[in-house]
Amino acid sequence: MPNPDRYSHGHHESVLRSHRWRTAQNSAAFLLPHLTPAHHVLDVGCGPGTVTIDLARVVSSGHVTGIDISEEVIEIARRALHDSDAHNVDFEVGDVYGLSFDNKSFDVVYAHQVLQHLSNPGAALSEMRRVLRGGGLLAVRDSDYAAFSWSPDDPRLDRWMDIYQGLTRINHVDANAGRHLHAWVRQAGFSSLEVTTSNWTYYLPQERAWWGQLWADRVRESEFARQSLEHELTTEVELNQIAEAFLEWAVDPDGFFNLVHTEVLASC
């Protein structure tokens, strides 16, 4: 059965720009101390593969498989792999609701910013558990949009958050997944949970410039914009106003933006 979920962000260049920025250090630091060189790792929702390739360097005598439901994104990841020094990675098109791997195939299953985009995170976690070996490790990390904070205050950015929350509700997914992550993992049958939090913070001028331009583009051109207009959550005029708010925030010397994430390590 085809995956029923609709991705609220899509794969516009502005979205991939943010995904390519991700590394094992800024997106999987909670997992890295637990990896050994011989581990076999599954990266679920790998996107353009930057974190996947980083993980392969850590498990140097093991292997990493990255899967994503988007054929377009998997091709991008394969091109990135071709240009890298990694030799122990492969990328496949795959659906987390029906993983194509045998039971107990992996030592570690990692999923970063995935469960917040799924209408049935419990089913996805059960599939991840199925492909983990006995004693294997689950590592999941998701953001909590309602816990994001920024300064200076701007009602246009408040509207951005309202629209995003509304769109994810329409898509039957949870923008605030981080606060529920530990419960979802436990309910899927995992044990020995280790729960931590970490942030992405944008404050320095170059950080603000990157984040502000990225979201200005996403607000105008990505699936977030298209779907929000489709569902009449906003107007093109308002989206342009929100984009301008991000650009103004980016050049404000007092600009600050903080993204909150929850991380869960668990065994099966």
C-alpha positions in Angstrom: 0.0 0.0 0.0 1.4 3.4 -0.9 2.6 5.7 1.9 -0.4 8.0 2.7 1.6 10.8 4.3 2.0 14.2 2.7 5.3 15.9 3.4 4.6 19.4 4.6 8.0 20.7 3.5 8.5 19.0 0.2 11.9 18.9 -1.6 12.3 22.4 -2.9 15.9 23.6 -3.1 15.4 25.7 0.0 14.5 22.6 2.0 17.4 20.6 0.6 19.7 23.5 1.5 18.8 23.0 5.1 19.1 19.3 4.9 22.5 19.4 3.3 23.7 21.6 6.3 23.1 18.7 8.6 26.1 16.6 9.9 26.5 13.7 12.3 27.9 16.2 14.8 24.9 18.7 14.7 22.2 16.1 14.2 23.4 12.8 15.7 25.8 13.8 18.5 23.7 11.9 21.0 24.3 8.7 19.0 28.0 9.0 18.2 29.4 7.8 21.5 27.4 4.6 21.2 28.7 3.6 17.7 31.4 1.0 17.1 33.4 0.6 13.9 31.7 -2.7 13.1 28.1 -1.5 13.4 25.6 -1.9 10.7 23.3 1.2 10.6 20.0 2.1 9.0 19.4 5.8 8.4 15.7 6.2 7.9 14.6 9.4 6.0 18.2 10.1 5.1 17.5 13.0 2.7 20.5 14.1 0.7 22.8 11.8 2.7 25.1 14.2 4.5 24.6 12.6 7.9 24.5 9.1 6.4 28.0 9.6 4.9 29.3 11.1 8.1 28.0 8.0 10.1 29.8 5.7 7.6 33.1 7.3 8.5 32.4 6.4 12.2 31.5 2.8 11.5 34.5 2.3 9.3 34.5 -1.5 9.1 30.7 -1.7 9.2 28.0 -0.4 6.9 25.4 2.3 6.6 22.2 2.1 4.5 20.2 5.3 3.9 16.6 5.2 2.8 14.2 7.9 1.8 10.8 7.7 0.1 11.8 10.3 -2.5 13.6 8.9 -5.5 14.8 12.4 -6.4 16.4 12.8 -3.0 18.0 9.4 -3.1 19.6 10.3 -6.4 21.0 13.5 -4.8 22.4 11.3 -2.0 24.0 8.9 -4.4 25.7 11.8 -6.2 27.0 13.1 -2.8 28.4 9.6 -2.1 30.2 9.5 -5.4 31.9 12.7 -4.5 32.9 11.5 -1.0 35.6 9.2 0.4 33.0 6.9 1.9 33.0 3.3 0.7 30.6 1.5 3.1 27.3 3.3 2.3 24.4 2.5 0.0 21.2 4.5 -0.6 17.8 3.0 -1.4 14.3 4.2 -2.0 12.3 2.9 0.9 9.2 3.3 3.0 9.4 3.3 6.8 6.0 1.7 7.0 7.2 -1.3 5.1 11.0 -1.7 5.3 12.4 -4.1 2.7 14.9 -5.6 5.1 14.8 -8.9 6.9 14.1 -9.1 10.6 17.1 -8.3 12.8 19.2 -6.8 10.0 20.8 -3.8 11.8 22.7 -3.0 15.0 21.4 0.6 14.9 18.4 2.4 13.4 18.6 6.1 13.3 15.8 8.5 12.3 16.3 12.3 12.3 13.4 14.7 11.9 11.2 11.9 10.5 8.5 10.9 13.0 7.1 14.5 13.1 6.2 14.0 9.4 4.4 10.7 9.8 0.7 10.2 10.5 1.4 6.9 12.3 4.8 7.1 14.1 4.0 4.0 16.2 3.8 1.9 13.0 7.0 3.3 11.8 8.8 2.6 15.1 7.4 -1.0 15.1 9.1 -1.5 11.7 12.3 0.0 13.0 12.1 -2.4 15.9 11.5 -5.4 13.6 14.8 -4.8 11.7 16.9 -4.3 14.8 19.0 -7.1 16.1 18.5 -8.2 19.7 20.2 -5.6 21.9 20.2 -3.2 19.0 19.9 0.5 19.4 17.2 2.9 18.2 18.2 6.6 17.9 15.5 9.1 17.1 15.6 12.9 17.2 12.7 15.3 16.5 12.0 18.9 16.9 9.2 20.6 18.9 7.9 23.6 16.9 5.8 24.9 19.7 8.9 25.2 21.8 10.8 27.3 19.3 11.7 30.8 20.4 12.9 33.9 18.6 13.6 37.5 19.3 12.7 40.3 18.6 9.0 39.5 18.7 7.2 39.8 15.4 3.5 39.1 14.8 4.3 38.0 11.3 6.5 35.2 12.6 3.8 34.3 15.1 1.5 33.8 12.0 4.2 31.6 10.4 4.0 29.3 13.4 0.2 29.3 13.4 0.1 28.4 9.7 2.7 25.7 10.1 0.9 24.1 13.0 -2.4 24.3 11.1 -0.9 22.7 8.0 0.6 19.8 10.0 -2.7 19.2 11.6 -4.4 19.0 8.2 -1.7 16.5 7.2 -2.4 14.5 10.3 1.2 14.8 11.6 2.6 16.4 14.8 4.8 19.5 14.5 5.5 19.2 18.2 6.7 15.6 18.0 9.7 16.1 20.3 7.6 16.3 23.4 5.9 12.9 22.6 8.9 11.1 21.3 9.7 9.2 24.4 6.1 8.0 24.8 5.9 6.8 21.2 9.2 4.9 21.5 8.1 3.2 24.8 4.7 2.3 23.3 6.4 0.6 20.4 8.0 -1.9 22.7 11.4 -0.4 23.3 13.1 -0.3 26.7 15.9 1.4 28.6 15.1 4.8 27.2 17.7 7.6 27.5 16.0 11.0 26.8 18.0 14.2 26.1 17.4 17.5 24.5 19.6 19.7 22.3 19.2 22.9 20.3 20.1 24.5 17.1 20.7 28.2 17.8 21.1 31.0 15.2 22.6 34.2 16.5 25.8 35.1 14.7 25.4 37.3 11.6 26.2 34.5 9.2 23.9 32.1 11.0 21.0 34.6 10.9 21.6 35.3 7.2 21.5 31.6 6.3 18.4 30.8 8.4 16.5 33.9 7.5 17.1 33.6 3.7 16.3 29.9 3.9 12.9 30.4 5.5 12.1 33.4 3.3 12.5 31.1 0.3 10.6 28.2 1.9 7.7 30.5 2.8 7.4 31.7 -0.7 8.3 28.7 -2.8 8.3 25.3 -1.0 5.5 22.8 -0.4 4.8 24.6 2.8 3.7 27.6 0.7 1.8 25.6 -1.9 -0.1 23.5 0.6 -0.9 26.4 2.9 -2.4 28.3 0.0 -4.2 25.1 -1.2 -5.9 24.8 2.2 -6.6 28.5 2.4 -4.6 28.9 5.6 -3.1 32.1 4.3 -2.6 34.2 1.2 0.3 35.1 -1.1 0.3 38.6 0.4 0.7 37.2 3.9 3.3 34.7 2.8 5.3 37.6 1.3 4.9 39.5 4.6 6.2 36.5 6.5 9.2 36.1 4.2 10.0 39.8 4.7 9.9 39.3 8.4 12.5 36.5 8.2 14.7 38.7 6.1 14.4 41.6 8.5 15.1 39.3 11.4 18.2 38.1 9.6 19.8 41.6 9.6 18.7 42.6 13.1 21.8 42.6 15.3 19.6 41.4 18.2 18.1 38.6 16.1 18.0 35.2 17.9 16.3 31.9 16.9 16.3 28.7 18.9 15.1 25.3 17.8 14.4 22.7 20.4 14.9 18.9 19.8 14.2 15.8 21.8 16.5 12.8 21.4 15.8 9.2 22.5 18.1 6.3 22.6 16.5 2.9 23.3 17.1 -0.8 23.0 14.8 -3.5 21.8 
